[in-house]
Amino acid sequence: MLITEFLKKLRRKNNETLQDMARKIGCSAQFLFYVESGRSIPPSNWQEILEKKYSLSSKKKRDLKKAIFFSRNRDKIKIDDLKDE
């Protein structure tokens, strides 16, 4: 799961609008929209903020950590994979 899906699910589960969640975690609704749509990567402190503001369970904390990791690394290309043959 990417952070895009995680945030949308969390927001919907809590019946929040983009504006509601943005206020809660301390960012603009526009930036949150960019993160939810995959156009931006969340700041490194979002993991801690989301865990605290939403009282995430241990499982949800692990899911969040994985979602952030995969979102940050999804577009990286290994140079070794581009060998000329």
C-alpha positions, 0 to 999 in steps of 0.5 A: 500500500502506498501513502496515497491509499493509506491517507485516503482510507484513514481520512474516510474512516474518520469521516474527515474532509481534506481540510479537516485532516490537513488542519489536524496534521498541520499542513495545507489541504492543497499539500495533503491533496498532492500527497494523496494523489501521489504528486508529493511525498510526505515529510518525514515527520508525518509518520509520528504526527499521524500516529499520535493524532489518530492513535494508530494501533501497532498494525496501523503504525506498521502499515503506515511505515511501509506505505511511507517507505514504498511511496518514497522508493517507488520511483527510484531506478537502480542504475545497475538495472540499466546495463547495456547488453 
